[in-house]
Amino acid sequence: MKFELKEMDALRIIEALRSELIFSKTYYEENPREEDRAGVTSPDEWKELYNKFLLQSKEQGSLTLLKLAK
């Protein structure tokens, strides 16, 4: 899916995705049992979404200074 957004809108979305990524990493560290994590999006899924969105933004010439999540 391709998005066409103003740079400020893209920045708000990338900030929200990064926040969710950080939250999910912390949650997964604090809750190692799989049954405690049911229904919580994994850090890998958030990272993939963050990176895809950021790459697309960079292709459109926006958010070029931000780095991909590792």
C-alpha positions as CSV (number, residue, x, y, z in Angstrom):
1,M,0.0,0.0,0.0
2,K,1.4,3.4,-0.9
3,F,0.8,6.5,1.2
4,E,1.0,10.1,0.1
5,L,1.3,12.4,3.1
6,K,2.6,15.7,4.0
7,E,5.9,15.5,5.8
8,M,4.5,16.5,9.2
9,D,1.8,13.8,8.9
10,A,4.4,11.2,8.0
11,L,6.5,12.3,11.0
12,R,3.6,11.9,13.4
13,I,2.9,8.4,12.0
14,I,6.6,7.4,12.3
15,E,6.7,8.7,15.9
16,A,3.6,6.7,16.8
17,L,5.1,3.5,15.1
18,R,8.4,4.0,17.0
19,S,6.5,4.5,20.3
20,E,4.6,1.2,19.7
21,L,7.8,-0.5,18.8
22,I,9.5,0.6,22.0
23,F,6.4,-0.3,24.1
24,S,6.2,-3.8,22.5
25,K,9.9,-4.5,23.1
26,T,9.5,-3.5,26.8
27,Y,6.3,-5.6,27.1
28,Y,7.9,-8.6,25.6
29,E,10.9,-8.3,27.9
30,E,8.7,-8.0,31.0
31,N,6.4,-10.8,29.9
32,P,8.4,-13.7,28.5
33,R,5.5,-16.2,28.6
34,E,3.8,-16.5,25.3
35,E,0.3,-16.7,26.8
36,D,0.9,-13.3,28.5
37,R,1.6,-11.7,25.2
38,A,-1.6,-12.9,23.4
39,G,-3.0,-10.1,21.3
40,V,0.0,-7.9,21.6
41,T,1.7,-7.1,18.3
42,S,5.3,-8.3,18.4
43,P,8.3,-6.0,18.2
44,D,9.3,-7.6,14.9
45,E,5.9,-6.8,13.3
46,W,6.2,-3.2,14.6
47,K,9.8,-2.9,13.3
48,E,8.7,-4.2,9.8
49,L,5.9,-1.7,9.6
50,Y,8.1,1.2,10.8
51,N,10.8,0.3,8.3
52,K,8.4,-0.1,5.4
53,F,6.8,3.2,6.1
54,L,10.1,5.0,6.6
55,L,11.5,3.5,3.4
56,Q,8.5,4.7,1.4
57,S,8.8,8.2,3.0
58,K,12.5,8.3,2.0
59,E,11.6,7.3,-1.6
60,Q,9.3,10.3,-1.7
61,G,12.0,12.5,-0.4
62,S,10.8,12.9,3.2
63,L,12.2,11.9,6.6
64,T,15.5,11.3,4.9
65,L,17.5,11.9,8.1
66,L,15.8,9.1,10.1
67,K,17.3,5.6,10.4
68,L,15.7,2.2,10.0
69,A,14.9,0.3,13.2
70,K,17.3,-2.6,13.9
